[in-house]
Amino acid sequence: MGARTKSRKRALDILFESEQRGINAVTLLEERVAVPVTQAPVNDYTQTLVRGVVDHWGVINEAIATYSRDWPMDRMPAVDRALLRVAVWELVFGPEDVPESAAIAEAVGLARELSTDESPRFVNGLLGRIAEVKTTLV
């Protein structure tokens, strides 16, 4: 597993946990940085992802809700919401050296690994559409 893949998974974990616990993701991130719960410290790209998602929370959620084709966010599995937020941030606001195809493929892989049987196809279609319209979102 590559470094950015691990970073995305760790960011997804933090976003998922923060939603489940009802706390701000940056607050949880700062706790994990100060007192790690794993052997590996929280790396810089994970921090960038979590902070980026929180900084652009409204735009990200609006894009997901708008382009999810009659699938309300509150009906999506929580893990899908977290991985979609990470992927949308990378697609719309992330570093230019992350190809769209890589961000989408990573999100689909995480959906395949962590979510329902239907999630990979849903995630792929939704992120493909957001990639097409991303310039209108900023």
MODELLER restraints for C-alpha pairs under 7 A, 6 or more apart:
rsr = mdl.restraints
at = mdl.atoms
rsr.add(forms.Gaussian(group=physical.xy_distance, feature=features.Distance(at['CA:5:A'], at['CA:106:A']), mean=6.94, stdev=0.5))
rsr.add(forms.Gaussian(group=physical.xy_distance, feature=features.Distance(at['CA:7:A'], at['CA:45:A']), mean=5.93, stdev=0.5))
rsr.add(forms.Gaussian(group=physical.xy_distance, feature=features.Distance(at['CA:7:A'], at['CA:46:A']), mean=4.60, stdev=0.5))
rsr.add(forms.Gaussian(group=physical.xy_distance, feature=features.Distance(at['CA:8:A'], at['CA:46:A']), mean=6.37, stdev=0.5))
rsr.add(forms.Gaussian(group=physical.xy_distance, feature=features.Distance(at['CA:10:A'], at['CA:46:A']), mean=6.36, stdev=0.5))
rsr.add(forms.Gaussian(group=physical.xy_distance, feature=features.Distance(at['CA:11:A'], at['CA:46:A']), mean=5.22, stdev=0.5))
rsr.add(forms.Gaussian(group=physical.xy_distance, feature=features.Distance(at['CA:11:A'], at['CA:49:A']), mean=6.31, stdev=0.5))
rsr.add(forms.Gaussian(group=physical.xy_distance, feature=features.Distance(at['CA:11:A'], at['CA:50:A']), mean=5.71, stdev=0.5))
rsr.add(forms.Gaussian(group=physical.xy_distance, feature=features.Distance(at['CA:12:A'], at['CA:82:A']), mean=5.41, stdev=0.5))
rsr.add(forms.Gaussian(group=physical.xy_distance, feature=features.Distance(at['CA:12:A'], at['CA:83:A']), mean=5.56, stdev=0.5))
rsr.add(forms.Gaussian(group=physical.xy_distance, feature=features.Distance(at['CA:12:A'], at['CA:86:A']), mean=6.87, stdev=0.5))
rsr.add(forms.Gaussian(group=physical.xy_distance, feature=features.Distance(at['CA:14:A'], at['CA:25:A']), mean=6.51, stdev=0.5))
rsr.add(forms.Gaussian(group=physical.xy_distance, feature=features.Distance(at['CA:14:A'], at['CA:28:A']), mean=6.93, stdev=0.5))
rsr.add(forms.Gaussian(group=physical.xy_distance, feature=features.Distance(at['CA:14:A'], at['CA:29:A']), mean=6.68, stdev=0.5))
rsr.add(forms.Gaussian(group=physical.xy_distance, feature=features.Distance(at['CA:15:A'], at['CA:25:A']), mean=5.68, stdev=0.5))
rsr.add(forms.Gaussian(group=physical.xy_distance, feature=features.Distance(at['CA:15:A'], at['CA:82:A']), mean=5.69, stdev=0.5))
rsr.add(forms.Gaussian(group=physical.xy_distance, feature=features.Distance(at['CA:16:A'], at['CA:78:A']), mean=6.61, stdev=0.5))
rsr.add(forms.Gaussian(group=physical.xy_distance, feature=features.Distance(at['CA:16:A'], at['CA:79:A']), mean=6.13, stdev=0.5))
rsr.add(forms.Gaussian(group=physical.xy_distance, feature=features.Distance(at['CA:16:A'], at['CA:82:A']), mean=5.61, stdev=0.5))
rsr.add(forms.Gaussian(group=physical.xy_distance, feature=features.Distance(at['CA:18:A'], at['CA:24:A']), mean=6.02, stdev=0.5))
rsr.add(forms.Gaussian(group=physical.xy_distance, feature=features.Distance(at['CA:18:A'], at['CA:25:A']), mean=5.14, stdev=0.5))
rsr.add(forms.Gaussian(group=physical.xy_distance, feature=features.Distance(at['CA:18:A'], at['CA:28:A']), mean=6.48, stdev=0.5))
rsr.add(forms.Gaussian(group=physical.xy_distance, feature=features.Distance(at['CA:25:A'], at['CA:50:A']), mean=6.90, stdev=0.5))
rsr.add(forms.Gaussian(group=physical.xy_distance, feature=features.Distance(at['CA:26:A'], at['CA:50:A']), mean=6.77, stdev=0.5))
rsr.add(forms.Gaussian(group=physical.xy_distance, feature=features.Distance(at['CA:26:A'], at['CA:51:A']), mean=6.24, stdev=0.5))
rsr.add(forms.Gaussian(group=physical.xy_distance, feature=features.Distance(at['CA:32:A'], at['CA:42:A']), mean=6.93, stdev=0.5))
rsr.add(forms.Gaussian(group=physical.xy_distance, feature=features.Distance(at['CA:33:A'], at['CA:41:A']), mean=6.72, stdev=0.5))
rsr.add(forms.Gaussian(group=physical.xy_distance, feature=features.Distance(at['CA:33:A'], at['CA:42:A']), mean=5.79, stdev=0.5))
rsr.add(forms.Gaussian(group=physical.xy_distance, feature=features.Distance(at['CA:49:A'], at['CA:86:A']), mean=6.46, stdev=0.5))
rsr.add(forms.Gaussian(group=physical.xy_distance, feature=features.Distance(at['CA:52:A'], at['CA:89:A']), mean=6.67, stdev=0.5))
rsr.add(forms.Gaussian(group=physical.xy_distance, feature=features.Distance(at['CA:53:A'], at['CA:85:A']), mean=6.37, stdev=0.5))
rsr.add(forms.Gaussian(group=physical.xy_distance, feature=features.Distance(at['CA:53:A'], at['CA:86:A']), mean=6.42, stdev=0.5))
rsr.add(forms.Gaussian(group=physical.xy_distance, feature=features.Distance(at['CA:53:A'], at['CA:89:A']), mean=5.88, stdev=0.5))
rsr.add(forms.Gaussian(group=physical.xy_distance, feature=features.Distance(at['CA:60:A'], at['CA:85:A']), mean=6.25, stdev=0.5))
rsr.add(forms.Gaussian(group=physical.xy_distance, feature=features.Distance(at['CA:60:A'], at['CA:88:A']), mean=6.33, stdev=0.5))
rsr.add(forms.Gaussian(group=physical.xy_distance, feature=features.Distance(at['CA:60:A'], at['CA:89:A']), mean=6.81, stdev=0.5))
rsr.add(forms.Gaussian(group=physical.xy_distance, feature=features.Distance(at['CA:65:A'], at['CA:72:A']), mean=6.27, stdev=0.5))
rsr.add(forms.Gaussian(group=physical.xy_distance, feature=features.Distance(at['CA:65:A'], at['CA:73:A']), mean=6.11, stdev=0.5))
rsr.add(forms.Gaussian(group=physical.xy_distance, feature=features.Distance(at['CA:67:A'], at['CA:126:A']), mean=6.32, stdev=0.5))
rsr.add(forms.Gaussian(group=physical.xy_distance, feature=features.Distance(at['CA:68:A'], at['CA:126:A']), mean=5.89, stdev=0.5))
rsr.add(forms.Gaussian(group=physical.xy_distance, feature=features.Distance(at['CA:79:A'], at['CA:115:A']), mean=6.63, stdev=0.5))
rsr.add(forms.Gaussian(group=physical.xy_distance, feature=features.Distance(at['CA:80:A'], at['CA:111:A']), mean=6.72, stdev=0.5))
rsr.add(forms.Gaussian(group=physical.xy_distance, feature=features.Distance(at['CA:80:A'], at['CA:115:A']), mean=6.95, stdev=0.5))
rsr.add(forms.Gaussian(group=physical.xy_distance, feature=features.Distance(at['CA:83:A'], at['CA:107:A']), mean=6.09, stdev=0.5))
rsr.add(forms.Gaussian(group=physical.xy_distance, feature=features.Distance(at['CA:87:A'], at['CA:103:A']), mean=5.77, stdev=0.5))
rsr.add(forms.Gaussian(group=physical.xy_distance, feature=features.Distance(at['CA:87:A'], at['CA:104:A']), mean=6.61, stdev=0.5))
rsr.add(forms.Gaussian(group=physical.xy_distance, feature=features.Distance(at['CA:87:A'], at['CA:107:A']), mean=6.20, stdev=0.5))
rsr.add(forms.Gaussian(group=physical.xy_distance, feature=features.Distance(at['CA:90:A'], at['CA:103:A']), mean=6.52, stdev=0.5))
rsr.add(forms.Gaussian(group=physical.xy_distance, feature=features.Distance(at['CA:91:A'], at['CA:100:A']), mean=5.94, stdev=0.5))
rsr.add(forms.Gaussian(group=physical.xy_distance, feature=features.Distance(at['CA:91:A'], at['CA:103:A']), mean=6.75, stdev=0.5))
rsr.add(forms.Gaussian(group=physical.xy_distance, feature=features.Distance(at['CA:91:A'], at['CA:131:A']), mean=6.36, stdev=0.5))
rsr.add(forms.Gaussian(group=physical.xy_distance, feature=features.Distance(at['CA:92:A'], at['CA:134:A']), mean=5.58, stdev=0.5))
rsr.add(forms.Gaussian(group=physical.xy_distance, feature=features.Distance(at['CA:104:A'], at['CA:124:A']), mean=6.47, stdev=0.5))
rsr.add(forms.Gaussian(group=physical.xy_distance, feature=features.Distance(at['CA:104:A'], at['CA:127:A']), mean=6.33, stdev=0.5))
rsr.add(forms.Gaussian(group=physical.xy_distance, feature=features.Distance(at['CA:108:A'], at['CA:120:A']), mean=4.87, stdev=0.5))
rsr.add(forms.Gaussian(group=physical.xy_distance, feature=features.Distance(at['CA:108:A'], at['CA:123:A']), mean=6.05, stdev=0.5))
rsr.add(forms.Gaussian(group=physical.xy_distance, feature=features.Distance(at['CA:108:A'], at['CA:124:A']), mean=5.97, stdev=0.5))
rsr.add(forms.Gaussian(group=physical.xy_distance, feature=features.Distance(at['CA:111:A'], at['CA:119:A']), mean=5.75, stdev=0.5))
rsr.add(forms.Gaussian(group=physical.xy_distance, feature=features.Distance(at['CA:111:A'], at['CA:120:A']), mean=5.15, stdev=0.5))
rsr.add(forms.Gaussian(group=physical.xy_distance, feature=features.Distance(at['CA:112:A'], at['CA:119:A']), mean=6.95, stdev=0.5))
rsr.add(forms.Gaussian(group=physical.xy_distance, feature=features.Distance(at['CA:112:A'], at['CA:120:A']), mean=5.43, stdev=0.5))
